[in-house]
Amino acid sequence: MKMLSVSTGPEWVNVRTSTAEIEAIVDQAEREATKVLLTANNENLKQAVTDLLLAENLIVLCGLGTSLGKPPERLGPTMVELWDEAERCAAAKFDKIKAAVNYDFATFGKNIELLLSHCQMSEALKPQTLITDFVKDSEKIIVEKCRFVSDTSALNVHEAFLRKVARRSTRQPRMKLFTTNYDICFEHAASSNRFVVIDGFSHTQPQRFDGSYFGYDLVRRESERTSPDYIQNVFHLYKLHGSVDWKIEGSEIIKDSKAEKPLIIYPRFSKFESSYGQPFLESMSRFQSFLRQPNTGLLAIGSGFNDSHITQPVLAAISANVSLKVIILGPELEQKLNPAIKHMTAAIKAGDWRISLVNGFFSEFVEAVPDLVQVLEAEQHEQRTRVAGSSQ
């Protein structure tokens, strides 16, 4: 992994380099100097993550990178894989479809989101059965490919992440996890870890969506207690683009693991407008509101920051909220040239200590995350020792 922050200097530096790579350095002086530098860089990473996790309000934003896994491992589909599957399904009609919607493959390559956007515009101007059927088939493929989580799925990285990050002090607000993914990785990992997820749905069957449920919490109430005892393993989950287990039934949104036509925002340019309709407006408005709160930490993992409806609220909060701490993690951040990452890179090089960029995979980062519960217990022990010492 690599890191860019004010504490590490104006250039990207290595963090968590393997022992084998260090020992491979032939020159002993260079090897020892590298060890010292890596120790300092790793400490900077640990401190940045710890400071963010201990913020009063913790927001986690998860994108495609949390569902892909580190190569050669693979959980969910990539955009290129969705393109390939759509092309296989369309077979001989695929070239005719691209031509009908004026898709320039030589310029844009395998961009399924852009292709579906072209299809949408074509349908708006002149509906064609060829395009309509392709869109329906592509949407069905996307749903099928995103239903990769089963009862036997091993989501060790997601589980480890929740154990380290979601178990906050009950005196603090619950962690708010926002995801643009359609899959149910975090729901499955939470169930395996015995976490309780507040996701806007009722706990009765069928589970119905109501935004007011986000205002509820869970407590342990025992007869000998005079006040409620908040349960520790609880977090909020907001699915910004919908889920493979959501569907519309009449005027309500309910959970159904076998929904034939799930309520999701498919990859196309219109997702900006779609995200401001219900139930997505509920999550988007809360995302923007939480970003403006004082003493807030934002941990963004695997998000490319290519969607303006996600990017603009984050950049606005960085500009307006001086107490906002931000860590962005992605496997290609060092090479990213999109405006959002370029803006954050420039801010760091100008001395903005609040922002850190980490180039790496979700699994690598989770290994580097300090256990939040252990940190809290260490702080409490230090405070007890200090109090005991002052009383002597």
Secondary structure as UniProt FT lines:
FT   STRAND          2..5
FT   TURN            6..8
FT   STRAND          9..14
FT   HELIX           19..23
FT   HELIX           28..53
FT   STRAND          57..62
FT   HELIX           65..68
FT   TURN            71..72
FT   HELIX           79..90
FT   HELIX           91..93
FT   HELIX           94..100
FT   TURN            101..102
FT   HELIX           105..108
FT   HELIX           112..125
FT   HELIX           129..145
FT   TURN            151..152
FT   HELIX           156..165
FT   TURN            170..171
FT   STRAND          176..179
FT   HELIX           185..192
FT   TURN            193..194
FT   STRAND          196..198
FT   STRAND          208..209
FT   HELIX           211..215
FT   STRAND          219..220
FT   TURN            223..224
FT   STRAND          229..230
FT   STRAND          234..239
FT   TURN            240..241
FT   TURN            244..245
FT   STRAND          246..249
FT   TURN            250..251
FT   STRAND          252..255
FT   TURN            257..258
FT   TURN            269..270
FT   HELIX           271..274
FT   TURN            275..276
FT   TURN            278..279
FT   HELIX           280..291
FT   STRAND          296..301
FT   HELIX           308..320
FT   TURN            322..323
FT   STRAND          325..330
FT   TURN            331..332
FT   HELIX           333..335
FT   HELIX           339..349
FT   TURN            350..351
FT   TURN            353..354
FT   STRAND          355..359
FT   HELIX           362..368
FT   HELIX           372..390
//
